[in-house]
Amino acid sequence: MTPVNKGIRIINLAIDFTIIIIFSMISIPLLGKHIDQKLLYFITFLAYYVCFEYFKGQTIGKMLTKTKVVDYNHSQPSLFRILIRTLLRLNPFDIISYLFGTEVGSHDGFSKTTLIKEDSK
């Protein structure tokens, strides 16, 4: 298993957040009158990460950097692990765990998942 460094993770984050913001901005004119914009962003964030990581093992950012999410057995993580991983991303201390910790953030550690190079197994 080849672990992914912080630089690749930052690139993934930048790509994925850009896409989430674009999806949210497209949705606001369509649904903004019926749903709070912060709630709409949260739903977009949750749907994006859960759907892509559960069904594909990768978000668009991870596809571009050829990385994927696996559990500690190198298998596709369960829906529960992906949901925990996604919700933990919302914790402001998650980013701090990268700045002052290892290459693994708290959303990986608590969900027992990791990010590897796509061709690694």
C-alpha positions in Angstrom: 0.0 0.0 0.0 1.5 3.3 -1.0 0.3 6.1 1.3 -0.6 9.5 -0.2 1.2 12.6 1.1 -0.2 15.8 2.3 0.4 17.6 -1.0 -1.8 15.2 -3.0 -4.4 15.5 -0.3 -4.4 19.3 -0.5 -4.8 19.0 -4.3 -7.8 16.6 -3.8 -9.3 19.0 -1.3 -9.0 22.0 -3.6 -10.5 20.2 -6.6 -13.3 18.6 -4.6 -14.3 21.9 -2.8 -14.3 23.7 -6.1 -16.7 21.2 -7.5 -18.9 21.2 -4.4 -19.1 25.0 -4.6 -20.0 24.9 -8.3 -22.7 22.3 -7.7 -24.0 24.4 -4.8 -24.0 27.6 -7.0 -25.9 25.8 -9.7 -28.4 24.5 -7.2 -29.1 27.8 -5.4 -31.1 29.4 -8.2 -33.1 26.1 -8.6 -33.7 25.3 -4.9 -32.6 28.4 -3.0 -36.1 29.7 -2.5 -37.2 26.4 -1.0 -34.2 25.5 1.2 -31.6 27.4 3.3 -28.4 27.9 1.3 -26.2 26.6 4.2 -28.3 23.5 4.3 -28.1 23.1 0.5 -24.3 23.4 0.7 -24.2 20.7 3.5 -26.4 18.4 1.5 -24.3 18.9 -1.6 -21.1 18.3 0.5 -22.5 15.1 2.0 -23.9 13.7 -1.2 -20.8 14.4 -3.2 -18.4 12.7 -0.8 -20.7 9.8 0.2 -21.8 9.0 -3.3 -18.4 9.3 -5.0 -16.4 7.5 -2.3 -18.9 4.8 -1.6 -19.7 3.9 -5.3 -16.4 4.7 -6.9 -13.9 4.8 -4.1 -12.9 8.2 -5.4 -14.1 11.7 -5.7 -13.3 13.7 -8.8 -10.2 15.1 -7.1 -9.0 11.6 -6.3 -9.7 10.5 -9.9 -7.5 13.2 -11.2 -4.6 12.4 -8.8 -5.1 8.7 -9.2 -5.8 8.0 -5.6 -8.6 6.1 -3.9 -10.1 5.4 -0.5 -9.7 1.9 1.1 -10.2 0.5 4.5 -7.4 -1.0 6.5 -7.9 -4.4 4.6 -7.4 -2.6 1.2 -11.1 -3.2 0.5 -13.9 -0.9 -0.5 -15.0 0.8 2.8 -18.6 0.2 4.0 -21.2 2.9 3.6 -21.0 3.4 7.4 -17.2 4.1 7.2 -17.7 6.5 4.3 -20.4 8.3 6.1 -18.3 8.7 9.3 -15.3 9.8 7.1 -17.5 12.4 5.4 -19.0 13.8 8.6 -15.6 14.0 10.3 -14.4 16.3 7.5 -16.8 18.9 8.9 -14.9 18.9 12.2 -12.7 22.0 12.1 -10.0 20.1 14.0 -9.7 17.7 11.1 -7.5 20.2 9.2 -5.4 20.8 12.3 -4.8 17.0 12.4 -3.0 17.4 9.1 -1.0 20.5 10.0 0.4 19.1 13.2 -0.1 15.4 12.8 1.0 12.7 10.4 -0.1 12.1 6.8 -3.4 10.7 8.1 -6.1 13.0 9.2 -8.6 12.4 11.9 -11.3 11.6 9.3 -9.1 8.6 8.1 -8.1 7.5 11.6 -11.6 7.4 13.1 -13.3 5.8 10.1 -10.4 3.3 9.7 -9.8 4.3 6.1 -6.8 5.5 4.2 -6.0 7.0 0.9 -3.6 5.1 -1.5 -2.3 5.4 -5.0 -4.9 3.9 -7.3 -2.6 1.3 -8.7 -1.5 0.1 -5.3 -3.1 -2.9 -3.6 
